[in-house]
Amino acid sequence: MSLELTLLSENEYDRLSSGEMTPAMAARYLQEGEFKLRSFDEVLKVIYPKADLQSRLVTALAEAEPGANYGSVSRTVRNWINGHSKPTRREDVFRIAFALGLSESQASRLLGMCTDYGMHYRNGRDVVYAWFLRTGKGYPEAHEFFSRLPAMPRLDSLPDGDSSHLTRDLQSVFLQVHTKDELRDCYIANLGNFGALHLRAYEYFRRYLDKLIHPVPAWTGLEEPDYSMEAIMELYFSMNMPSSRSKCGYSVVQRLIKCNWPNTTALKNIRNRKLDVPRKLLLLLYVITENIIDGEYRETDEDYLTPRERLDDHWFAINAILMDCGMPPLDPRNATDWLVLYAVTATDESMSERMEKVIEHMFADK
């Protein structure tokens, strides 16, 4: 299977698989400007390489919000195209997709880059907009159509029975829709299956978290109290990451790695289904637990593997999880992903210890 990486990404993958970088070297590499981050504007210009990119976006966004200040819209778009920022609202990403005539898969890629998740087929807005993108219709028509549909209930508790294929089943159902009348009927018929939060990501989160809450397996017969969220945060997630919310004086890479680093409140809210599972948290849980949550034998545990073989195995394992959750696959030119990929090549220490050492070097003066 081809890794299907761009040349720059392939170079990063080769660097990570060499096994030659110490944590101090890895921290320096990320910090000193050699690391080429993939930016939103770069992806946008690859997807839409035409010269009218800026004008199309400004016109579309201004029309989508008639009361908006035209100058403000222009500045926002200019900042996106110049690489100074990226959209954080899914609605804005959909507006971009419609304005540029993107395919459903291209829109999903942009959504994943900006908001952690690609197209979410249990979200009523996403399935409606996806249908209008597939059929080549415009944003005003899609927005108007969705606004006339019944409100989507917030059903984020896990349904009874096996829900593992619910999202894929819904996607398949909506792919059979050919007219707006059929789309409306399908939407209403599936209201009870919609939900704003992602089921599969929560399933992985719950399994990983249970491993940390109950570190001693039941089969040992040993009695040990469950760990609290506070204890889990301190024991596993602190990793020498500065606790201050201030990012003053941080480099771009430091900001990206620190951004949305989990805290106790976030863990509790996610566990109680008040928040979605962030992609970064899922990756950190993979590293912290080393993906050993069921006691099964894994060849990645063997010492005879080369760094390249170990990295390849984890690459495919992590990507399978991310794709199952509707998240973008690993990108060696994403700062957090690079750090995760560096951590999984650990041999003489645990993955989390290896990651912690890099963070310690990166934030030594903070």
Sequence and secondary structure as in RCSB ss.txt:
>XXXX:A:sequence
MSLELTLLSENEYDRLSSGEMTPAMAARYLQEGEFKLRSFDEVLKVIYPKADLQSRLVTALAEAEPGANYGSVSR
TVRNWINGHSKPTRREDVFRIAFALGLSESQASRLLGMCTDYGMHYRNGRDVVYAWFLRTGKGYPEAHEFFSRLP
AMPRLDSLPDGDSSHLTRDLQSVFLQVHTKDELRDCYIANLGNFGALHLRAYEYFRRYLDKLIHPVPAWTGLEEP
DYSMEAIMELYFSMNMPSSRSKCGYSVVQRLIKCNWPNTTALKNIRNRKLDVPRKLLLLLYVITENIIDGEYRET
DEDYLTPRERLDDHWFAINAILMDCGMPPLDPRNATDWLVLYAVTATDESMSERMEKVIEHMFADK
>XXXX:A:secstr
      HHHHHHHHHHHT    HHHHHHHHHSS S    HHHHHHHH  STTHHHHHHHHHHHHSTTS HHHHHH
HHHHHHTTS    SHHHHHHHHHHHT  HHHHHHHHHHHHS    TTSHHHHHHHHHHHTT  HHHHHHHHHTS 
      S  SS  TTHHHHHHHHHHT  SHHHHHHHHHHTGGG  SS HHHHHHHHHHHHHHHS S GGG     
   HHHHIIIII TT    S  TT  HHHHHHHTT   HHHHHHHHTTSS   HHHHHHHHHHHTT SS    GG
G TTS HHHHHHHHHHHHHHHHHHTT     TTSHHHHHHHHHTT SSS HHHHHHHHHHHHTTT 
